[in-house]
Amino acid sequence: MTRPSLDIEVGQVLFRLTIASGFGLYLGVMHFALHVYVRPALFILFFGFLCFSLVWVWLVKRSLLRLEHRLAISILVDQSVLAAATLMGGDMIAPVLWGPISVSVGCGLIGGTYYAKVASLLGSLLMALAFMLSPFWSSVPLVSLGVVLATLIIPWQVALVSEQITRGRKELHQRAIALEAATRTDPLTGVLNRAGFDASLAQMLENTDADGRISAVMLLDLDGFKAVNDIAGHNAGDEVLKQVAHSLRQSLRTSDDIGRIGGDEFAVLAHNLVAPEDAEWLANKILQAIGALRIAGHAELRISSSIGICIHPDPEATSVEELMANADRLMYQAKRSGKNQYRTAFNSALSIREAC
């Protein structure tokens, strides 16, 4: 499949070929049908440009030069030929005085606003030189000045508008990304919220393949958190939640997903584990990190965590709801068994393992 920029460039060179052919027909009608004298040099210039247009179609379709080189050559040739034709043809060239503007806009479509500005600057300079040297155009200086200014200003204005539109699109895209992130992020802790975590689980299920890798879904409930709120206050409780989120980030890999799915409930999705025992190792690391947290001004308060671990793939848990339900069931088993421990199920038999 060709690139969009190449498609546009091919369209532009075919447009050049069409215009060159049409201009040749125009010269022929003027000279042979209407008996208006056309200088031989103008015919030579036309045939040379027509040959260039034919060769350029072949060259562009095969991408024989780098894009920036093709643009530089086409800008120089197009604007030089148009200025030379203006110098030779006098008022006969008036119907194609839009040519330098078209060249500039076309280059902008292909290569961006930089090339549009370069083409318009070169075109206006060459046209100004042609007008000064042409007996006819130098006799109508205000018309000549208007054409030169149009050749310079219109493409620059188009380029500036295009740049503003591009910036606006980027800003809208960035705002959309930020808004989407906000809808999936817990505002207090900065980790995923329930919707964001469920989306990560769903994506993991869609991407599950047969490469032997496994994942682990961990559901964590904080032990002793209610006492923190009751004794130290809700501000202290919020600080604890932030510390827990930070501890989870420090304990896990950057590729793992962390979510706060309820008041003091967190969830972890550990990707690409080699063996189920890797999930147990991560759970022990999390238990130690959370157990080491302290509440400022309340040395008597301690928090810990009860963790339920569901290993995937598991033929008995093939949806987000089933994964979360299994992890929730195992987490409550850990909590009823004395807290500060985890429960995990391996394989379809869901054999229970525990660690204190």
Sine and cosine of phi, psi and omega as CSV:
sin_phi,cos_phi,sin_psi,cos_psi,sin_omega,cos_omega
0.00,0.00,0.73,-0.68,0.01,-1.00
-0.97,0.25,0.44,-0.90,0.03,-1.00
-0.96,0.29,0.50,-0.86,0.02,-1.00
-0.83,0.56,-0.65,0.76,-0.01,-1.00
-0.90,0.44,-0.59,0.81,0.03,-1.00
-0.93,0.36,-0.63,0.78,0.06,-1.00
-0.86,0.51,-0.68,0.73,0.02,-1.00
-0.91,0.42,-0.66,0.75,-0.01,-1.00
-0.91,0.42,-0.68,0.73,0.06,-1.00
-0.87,0.50,-0.67,0.74,0.05,-1.00
-0.87,0.49,-0.63,0.78,0.00,-1.00
-0.93,0.37,-0.65,0.76,-0.01,-1.00
-0.95,0.33,-0.54,0.84,0.10,-1.00
-0.93,0.37,-0.59,0.81,0.08,-1.00
-0.90,0.44,-0.67,0.74,0.04,-1.00
-0.87,0.49,-0.70,0.71,0.00,-1.00
-0.88,0.47,-0.65,0.76,0.02,-1.00
-0.90,0.43,-0.70,0.71,-0.01,-1.00
-0.92,0.40,-0.65,0.76,0.02,-1.00
-0.88,0.47,-0.68,0.74,0.03,-1.00
-0.90,0.43,-0.68,0.74,0.02,-1.00
-0.90,0.44,-0.61,0.79,0.01,-1.00
-0.93,0.36,-0.59,0.81,0.07,-1.00
-0.89,0.45,-0.66,0.75,0.06,-1.00
-0.89,0.46,-0.64,0.77,0.03,-1.00
-0.88,0.48,-0.71,0.71,0.02,-1.00
-0.90,0.44,-0.65,0.76,0.01,-1.00
-0.89,0.45,-0.67,0.74,0.02,-1.00
-0.90,0.45,-0.70,0.72,-0.01,-1.00
-0.88,0.48,-0.66,0.75,-0.12,-0.99
-0.99,0.14,-0.72,0.69,-0.14,-0.99
-1.00,-0.05,-0.51,0.86,-0.04,-1.00
-1.00,-0.09,-0.69,0.72,-0.04,-1.00
-0.99,-0.12,-0.07,1.00,0.06,-1.00
0.86,0.52,0.60,0.80,0.13,-0.99
-1.00,-0.05,0.79,-0.61,-0.08,-1.00
-0.92,0.38,0.80,-0.61,0.08,-1.00
-0.89,-0.46,0.82,-0.57,-0.03,-1.00
-0.88,0.48,0.68,-0.74,0.02,-1.00
-0.82,0.57,-0.57,0.82,0.00,-1.00
-0.88,0.47,-0.50,0.87,0.01,-1.00
-0.95,0.32,-0.61,0.79,0.08,-1.00
-0.90,0.43,-0.67,0.74,0.02,-1.00
-0.88,0.47,-0.68,0.73,0.02,-1.00
-0.88,0.48,-0.66,0.75,0.00,-1.00
-0.89,0.45,-0.74,0.67,-0.03,-1.00
-0.91,0.42,-0.60,0.80,0.06,-1.00
-0.89,0.45,-0.67,0.74,0.00,-1.00
-0.93,0.37,-0.58,0.82,0.04,-1.00
-0.90,0.43,-0.67,0.74,0.05,-1.00
-0.89,0.45,-0.68,0.74,0.05,-1.00
-0.86,0.51,-0.67,0.75,-0.02,-1.00
-0.90,0.44,-0.64,0.77,0.02,-1.00
-0.91,0.41,-0.72,0.69,0.02,-1.00
-0.90,0.44,-0.61,0.80,-0.06,-1.00
-0.93,0.36,-0.56,0.83,0.09,-1.00
-0.87,0.50,-0.73,0.69,0.00,-1.00
-0.89,0.45,-0.68,0.73,-0.06,-1.00
-0.92,0.39,-0.68,0.73,-0.04,-1.00
-0.92,0.39,-0.68,0.74,-0.02,-1.00
-0.88,0.48,-0.46,0.89,0.01,-1.00
-0.99,-0.17,0.01,1.00,0.05,-1.00
0.77,0.64,0.77,0.64,-0.08,-1.00
-0.97,0.23,-0.30,0.96,0.07,-1.00
-0.82,-0.57,0.34,-0.94,0.08,-1.00
-0.92,0.40,0.48,-0.88,-0.08,-1.00
-0.82,0.57,-0.71,0.71,-0.05,-1.00
-0.90,0.43,-0.55,0.84,0.04,-1.00
-0.95,0.32,-0.65,0.76,0.04,-1.00
-0.88,0.47,-0.67,0.74,0.00,-1.00
-0.91,0.42,-0.68,0.73,-0.01,-1.00
-0.89,0.46,-0.70,0.72,-0.01,-1.00
-0.91,0.40,-0.72,0.70,-0.04,-1.00
-0.91,0.42,-0.62,0.79,0.04,-1.00
-0.88,0.47,-0.74,0.68,-0.04,-1.00
-0.89,0.45,-0.73,0.68,-0.04,-1.00
-0.92,0.39,-0.76,0.65,-0.07,-1.00
-0.87,0.49,-0.77,0.64,-0.06,-1.00
-0.94,0.35,-0.55,0.83,0.03,-1.00
-0.93,0.36,-0.68,0.74,0.01,-1.00
-0.90,0.43,-0.68,0.73,0.00,-1.00
-0.90,0.43,-0.65,0.76,0.03,-1.00
-0.92,0.38,-0.66,0.75,0.02,-1.00
-0.90,0.44,-0.65,0.76,0.03,-1.00
-0.90,0.44,-0.62,0.79,0.03,-1.00
-0.90,0.43,-0.64,0.77,0.02,-1.00
-0.91,0.40,-0.66,0.75,-0.06,-1.00
-0.98,0.17,-0.59,0.81,-0.18,-0.98
-1.00,-0.02,-0.29,0.96,-0.01,-1.00
0.88,0.48,-0.70,-0.72,-0.06,-1.00
-0.93,0.36,-0.27,0.96,0.04,-1.00
-0.89,0.45,-0.38,0.93,-0.03,-1.00
-1.00,0.04,-0.10,1.00,-0.06,-1.00
-0.79,0.61,-0.63,0.78,-0.02,-1.00
-0.90,0.43,-0.27,0.96,-0.02,-1.00
-0.89,-0.46,0.40,0.92,0.02,-1.00
-0.93,0.36,-0.20,0.98,0.08,-1.00
-0.98,0.22,-0.14,0.99,-0.09,-1.00
-0.82,0.57,-0.76,0.65,0.01,-1.00
-0.87,0.50,-0.57,0.82,0.04,-1.00
-0.92,0.39,-0.69,0.72,0.02,-1.00
-0.88,0.48,-0.65,0.76,0.03,-1.00
-0.87,0.49,-0.71,0.70,-0.03,-1.00
-0.90,0.43,-0.71,0.70,0.00,-1.00
-0.90,0.43,-0.66,0.75,0.02,-1.00
-0.88,0.47,-0.65,0.76,0.05,-1.00
-0.91,0.42,-0.57,0.82,0.06,-1.00
-0.91,0.41,-0.63,0.78,0.03,-1.00
-0.90,0.44,-0.59,0.81,-0.06,-1.00
-0.99,0.15,-0.79,0.61,-0.17,-0.99
-0.93,-0.36,-0.08,1.00,-0.01,-1.00
0.95,-0.30,0.09,-1.00,-0.13,-0.99
-0.91,0.40,-0.44,0.90,0.02,-1.00
-0.86,0.52,-0.73,0.68,-0.03,-1.00
-0.94,0.34,-0.52,0.85,0.07,-1.00
-0.89,0.45,-0.67,0.75,0.00,-1.00
-0.93,0.37,-0.68,0.74,0.02,-1.00
-0.88,0.47,-0.70,0.71,-0.02,-1.00
-0.90,0.44,-0.65,0.76,-0.01,-1.00
-0.93,0.37,-0.61,0.79,0.03,-1.00
-0.91,0.42,-0.73,0.68,0.01,-1.00
-0.91,0.42,-0.68,0.74,-0.01,-1.00
-0.88,0.47,-0.67,0.74,-0.01,-1.00
-0.92,0.38,-0.61,0.79,0.03,-1.00
-0.92,0.40,-0.71,0.71,0.00,-1.00
-0.92,0.38,-0.64,0.77,0.04,-1.00
-0.91,0.42,-0.64,0.77,0.05,-1.00
-0.88,0.48,-0.65,0.76,0.04,-1.00
-0.91,0.42,-0.68,0.74,0.02,-1.00
-0.89,0.45,-0.66,0.75,0.01,-1.00
-0.90,0.44,-0.63,0.78,-0.01,-1.00
-0.93,0.37,-0.56,0.83,-0.05,-1.00
-1.00,0.04,-0.27,0.96,-0.04,-1.00
-1.00,0.08,0.80,-0.60,0.04,-1.00
-0.86,0.51,-0.66,0.75,-0.03,-1.00
-0.93,0.37,-0.79,0.61,-0.11,-0.99
-0.94,0.35,-0.49,0.87,0.07,-1.00
-0.94,0.33,-0.30,0.95,0.05,-1.00
-0.99,0.15,-0.22,0.98,0.05,-1.00
-0.82,-0.58,0.94,0.34,-0.14,-0.99
-0.89,0.45,-0.57,0.82,-0.03,-1.00
-0.93,0.36,-0.63,0.77,0.07,-1.00
-0.89,0.45,-0.70,0.72,0.02,-1.00
-0.87,0.49,-0.69,0.73,0.01,-1.00
-0.89,0.45,-0.66,0.75,0.02,-1.00
-0.88,0.47,-0.66,0.75,0.01,-1.00
-0.91,0.41,-0.67,0.74,0.01,-1.00
-0.89,0.46,-0.71,0.70,0.01,-1.00
-0.90,0.43,-0.63,0.77,0.04,-1.00
-0.90,0.44,-0.65,0.76,0.02,-1.00
-0.88,0.48,-0.55,0.83,-0.03,-1.00
-1.00,0.04,-0.73,0.69,-0.20,-0.98
-0.98,0.22,-0.70,0.72,-0.09,-1.00
-0.86,0.51,-0.77,0.64,0.04,-1.00
-0.89,0.46,-0.60,0.80,0.04,-1.00
-0.90,0.43,-0.65,0.76,0.03,-1.00
-0.90,0.43,-0.68,0.73,0.06,-1.00
-0.87,0.49,-0.66,0.75,0.01,-1.00
-0.90,0.44,-0.68,0.73,0.00,-1.00
-0.91,0.42,-0.67,0.74,0.04,-1.00
-0.89,0.45,-0.67,0.74,0.02,-1.00
-0.88,0.47,-0.66,0.75,0.03,-1.00
-0.90,0.44,-0.65,0.76,0.04,-1.00
-0.90,0.43,-0.65,0.76,0.04,-1.00
-0.90,0.44,-0.67,0.75,0.01,-1.00
-0.89,0.45,-0.69,0.72,0.04,-1.00
-0.89,0.46,-0.66,0.75,0.02,-1.00
-0.89,0.47,-0.65,0.76,0.03,-1.00
-0.91,0.42,-0.66,0.75,0.03,-1.00
-0.89,0.46,-0.67,0.74,0.01,-1.00
-0.90,0.44,-0.67,0.74,0.03,-1.00
-0.89,0.45,-0.65,0.76,0.01,-1.00
-0.90,0.43,-0.69,0.73,0.01,-1.00
-0.91,0.42,-0.63,0.77,0.04,-1.00
-0.91,0.41,-0.63,0.78,0.02,-1.00
-0.90,0.44,-0.65,0.76,0.03,-1.00
-0.90,0.43,-0.70,0.72,0.00,-1.00
-0.90,0.44,-0.64,0.77,0.00,-1.00
-0.92,0.40,-0.67,0.74,0.02,-1.00
-0.90,0.44,-0.66,0.75,0.03,-1.00
-0.89,0.45,-0.63,0.78,0.00,-1.00
-0.91,0.42,-0.59,0.81,0.00,-1.00
-0.95,0.31,-0.26,0.97,-0.03,-1.00
-0.92,-0.40,0.16,0.99,-0.08,-1.00
-0.86,-0.51,0.66,-0.75,0.08,-1.00
-0.96,0.26,0.86,-0.51,-0.10,-1.00
-0.91,0.41,-0.43,0.90,-0.04,-1.00
-0.98,0.19,-0.74,0.67,-0.14,-0.99
-0.98,-0.19,-0.33,0.94,-0.01,-1.00
1.00,0.09,-0.07,1.00,0.07,-1.00
-1.00,0.04,0.02,-1.00,0.01,-1.00
-0.90,0.44,0.51,-0.86,0.17,-0.98
-1.00,-0.01,-0.14,-0.99,-0.07,-1.00
-0.88,0.47,-0.68,0.73,0.00,-1.00
-0.90,0.45,-0.68,0.73,0.00,-1.00
-0.91,0.41,-0.63,0.77,0.00,-1.00
-0.94,0.35,-0.66,0.75,0.05,-1.00
-0.88,0.48,-0.61,0.79,0.03,-1.00
-0.90,0.43,-0.63,0.77,0.05,-1.00
-0.91,0.42,-0.65,0.76,0.06,-1.00
-0.88,0.47,-0.70,0.71,-0.01,-1.00
-0.89,0.46,-0.65,0.76,0.02,-1.00
-0.91,0.41,-0.64,0.77,0.04,-1.00
-0.87,0.49,-0.67,0.74,0.01,-1.00
-0.91,0.42,-0.60,0.80,0.01,-1.00
-0.93,0.37,-0.54,0.84,-0.09,-1.00
-1.00,-0.07,0.05,1.00,-0.01,-1.00
-0.87,0.49,0.78,-0.63,0.02,-1.00
-0.75,-0.66,-0.15,-0.99,-0.11,-0.99
-0.97,-0.24,0.58,0.82,-0.03,-1.00
-1.00,0.02,0.11,0.99,0.04,-1.00
1.00,0.04,-0.09,1.00,0.00,-1.00
-0.98,0.18,0.52,-0.85,0.04,-1.00
-0.80,-0.60,0.25,-0.97,0.05,-1.00
-0.78,-0.63,0.31,-0.95,0.02,-1.00
-0.75,-0.66,0.74,-0.67,0.09,-1.00
-0.97,-0.25,0.87,-0.49,-0.03,-1.00
-0.91,-0.41,0.75,-0.66,0.09,-1.00
-0.92,-0.39,0.83,-0.56,-0.09,-1.00
-0.90,-0.44,0.72,-0.69,0.14,-0.99
-0.84,-0.54,0.76,-0.65,-0.06,-1.00
-0.97,0.22,0.75,-0.66,0.08,-1.00
-1.00,-0.04,0.75,-0.66,0.02,-1.00
1.00,0.06,0.11,0.99,-0.04,-1.00
-0.95,0.32,-0.57,0.82,0.01,-1.00
-0.87,0.49,-0.62,0.79,0.02,-1.00
-0.91,0.42,-0.58,0.82,0.04,-1.00
-0.88,0.47,-0.73,0.68,0.02,-1.00
-0.89,0.45,-0.66,0.75,-0.07,-1.00
-0.95,0.32,-0.64,0.77,-0.11,-0.99
-1.00,-0.05,-0.75,0.66,-0.09,-1.00
-1.00,-0.05,-0.27,0.96,0.02,-1.00
0.98,-0.19,0.29,-0.96,-0.08,-1.00
-0.94,0.34,-0.47,0.88,0.06,-1.00
-0.90,0.43,-0.66,0.75,0.07,-1.00
-0.91,0.42,-0.61,0.79,0.05,-1.00
-0.89,0.46,-0.67,0.74,0.04,-1.00
-0.88,0.47,-0.63,0.78,0.01,-1.00
-0.91,0.42,-0.62,0.79,0.04,-1.00
-0.89,0.46,-0.68,0.73,0.01,-1.00
-0.87,0.48,-0.63,0.77,0.05,-1.00
-0.90,0.43,-0.67,0.75,0.00,-1.00
-0.91,0.42,-0.62,0.78,0.02,-1.00
-0.89,0.45,-0.71,0.70,0.02,-1.00
-0.87,0.50,-0.66,0.75,0.03,-1.00
-0.91,0.42,-0.66,0.75,0.01,-1.00
-0.89,0.45,-0.63,0.78,0.03,-1.00
-0.90,0.43,-0.66,0.75,0.04,-1.00
-0.88,0.47,-0.65,0.76,-0.02,-1.00
-0.94,0.34,-0.50,0.87,-0.09,-1.00
-1.00,0.08,-0.40,0.92,-0.11,-0.99
-0.95,-0.31,0.12,-0.99,0.05,-1.00
-0.99,0.11,0.37,-0.93,0.01,-1.00
-0.91,0.42,-0.40,0.92,0.00,-1.00
-0.98,0.20,-0.24,0.97,-0.02,-1.00
-0.99,0.12,0.48,-0.88,0.00,-1.00
-0.98,-0.22,0.66,-0.75,0.00,-1.00
-0.82,-0.57,0.68,-0.73,0.02,-1.00
-0.65,-0.76,0.51,-0.86,0.18,-0.98
-0.96,-0.28,0.93,-0.37,-0.17,-0.98
-0.96,-0.27,-0.05,1.00,0.03,-1.00
-0.26,-0.96,-0.10,-0.99,-0.06,-1.00
-0.71,0.71,-0.92,0.38,0.02,-1.00
-0.86,-0.52,0.47,0.88,0.04,-1.00
-0.96,-0.30,0.75,-0.66,0.05,-1.00
-0.86,-0.51,0.35,-0.94,0.04,-1.00
-0.69,-0.72,0.51,-0.86,0.00,-1.00
-0.75,-0.66,0.68,-0.73,0.16,-0.99
-0.88,-0.48,0.96,-0.28,-0.01,-1.00
-1.00,-0.09,0.88,-0.48,-0.09,-1.00
-1.00,-0.05,0.41,-0.91,0.22,-0.97
0.78,0.62,0.81,0.59,0.10,-1.00
-1.00,0.09,0.55,-0.84,0.01,-1.00
-0.98,0.19,-0.64,0.77,-0.04,-1.00
-0.58,-0.81,0.40,-0.92,0.03,-1.00
-0.84,0.55,-0.51,0.86,0.00,-1.00
-0.88,0.48,-0.39,0.92,0.06,-1.00
-0.89,0.46,-0.58,0.81,0.03,-1.00
-0.92,0.40,-0.62,0.79,0.04,-1.00
-0.91,0.42,-0.64,0.77,0.02,-1.00
-0.89,0.46,-0.68,0.73,0.04,-1.00
-0.90,0.43,-0.63,0.78,0.01,-1.00
-0.89,0.45,-0.69,0.72,0.05,-1.00
-0.88,0.48,-0.63,0.78,0.03,-1.00
-0.90,0.44,-0.66,0.75,0.03,-1.00
-0.91,0.41,-0.69,0.72,0.01,-1.00
-0.85,0.52,-0.69,0.72,0.00,-1.00
-0.91,0.42,-0.66,0.75,-0.04,-1.00
-0.92,0.40,-0.70,0.72,0.00,-1.00
-0.94,0.34,-0.61,0.79,0.02,-1.00
-0.90,0.43,-0.38,0.93,0.00,-1.00
-0.99,0.10,-0.10,0.99,-0.01,-1.00
-0.95,0.31,0.55,-0.84,0.00,-1.00
-0.79,-0.62,0.52,-0.85,0.03,-1.00
-0.98,-0.17,0.87,-0.49,-0.07,-1.00
-0.85,0.53,0.78,-0.62,0.04,-1.00
0.99,0.16,0.02,1.00,-0.02,-1.00
-0.64,-0.77,0.96,0.27,-0.04,-1.00
-0.90,0.44,-0.37,0.93,-0.04,-1.00
-0.97,0.22,-0.27,0.96,-0.04,-1.00
-1.00,0.01,0.68,-0.73,0.04,-1.00
-0.71,-0.70,0.53,-0.85,0.12,-0.99
-0.81,-0.59,0.46,-0.89,0.08,-1.00
-0.61,-0.79,-0.24,-0.97,-0.05,-1.00
-0.56,-0.83,0.56,-0.83,0.15,-0.99
-0.93,-0.37,0.76,-0.65,-0.16,-0.99
-0.82,-0.58,0.72,-0.69,0.17,-0.99
-0.93,-0.37,0.74,-0.68,-0.09,-1.00
-0.86,-0.51,0.82,-0.57,0.08,-1.00
-0.92,-0.40,0.84,-0.54,-0.03,-1.00
-1.00,-0.01,0.69,-0.72,0.05,-1.00
-0.83,-0.56,0.66,-0.75,0.19,0.98
-0.99,0.14,0.52,-0.85,0.03,-1.00
-0.56,-0.83,0.87,-0.50,-0.04,-1.00
-0.87,0.50,-0.29,0.96,-0.01,-1.00
-1.00,-0.10,0.02,1.00,0.03,-1.00
-0.61,-0.79,1.00,0.00,-0.10,-0.99
-0.90,-0.43,0.15,0.99,0.02,-1.00
-0.70,-0.71,0.25,-0.97,0.03,-1.00
-0.85,0.52,-0.70,0.71,-0.04,-1.00
-0.89,0.46,-0.66,0.75,-0.02,-1.00
-0.94,0.35,-0.63,0.77,0.04,-1.00
-0.88,0.48,-0.75,0.66,-0.02,-1.00
-0.92,0.40,-0.60,0.80,0.01,-1.00
-0.91,0.42,-0.68,0.74,0.02,-1.00
-0.90,0.43,-0.71,0.71,0.01,-1.00
-0.90,0.44,-0.61,0.79,0.02,-1.00
-0.91,0.42,-0.67,0.74,0.01,-1.00
-0.89,0.45,-0.68,0.73,0.00,-1.00
-0.93,0.36,-0.56,0.83,0.03,-1.00
-0.90,0.44,-0.67,0.74,0.01,-1.00
-0.94,0.35,-0.47,0.88,0.12,-0.99
-0.90,0.43,-0.67,0.74,0.03,-1.00
-0.90,0.44,-0.64,0.77,-0.03,-1.00
-0.93,0.38,-0.67,0.75,0.01,-1.00
-0.94,0.35,-0.35,0.94,-0.03,-1.00
-1.00,0.05,0.06,1.00,0.07,-1.00
0.82,-0.57,0.02,1.00,0.09,-1.00
0.93,0.36,0.12,-0.99,0.00,-1.00
0.80,0.60,0.69,0.72,0.02,-1.00
-0.39,-0.92,0.06,-1.00,0.01,-1.00
-0.78,-0.63,0.32,-0.95,0.15,-0.99
-0.76,-0.65,0.65,-0.76,0.01,-1.00
-0.66,-0.75,0.42,-0.91,0.01,-1.00
-0.83,-0.55,0.78,-0.62,0.03,-1.00
-0.95,-0.31,0.65,-0.76,0.12,-0.99
0.90,0.44,0.00,-1.00,-0.08,-1.00
-0.94,0.33,-0.39,0.92,0.02,-1.00
-0.96,0.30,-0.23,0.97,0.02,-1.00
0.80,0.59,0.76,0.65,0.07,-1.00
-0.94,0.35,0.71,-0.71,-0.14,-0.99
-1.00,0.01,0.71,-0.71,0.13,-0.99
-0.79,-0.61,0.51,-0.86,-0.03,-1.00
-0.67,-0.74,0.36,-0.93,0.07,-1.00
-0.54,-0.84,0.69,-0.72,0.01,-1.00
-0.96,-0.27,0.00,0.00,0.00,0.00
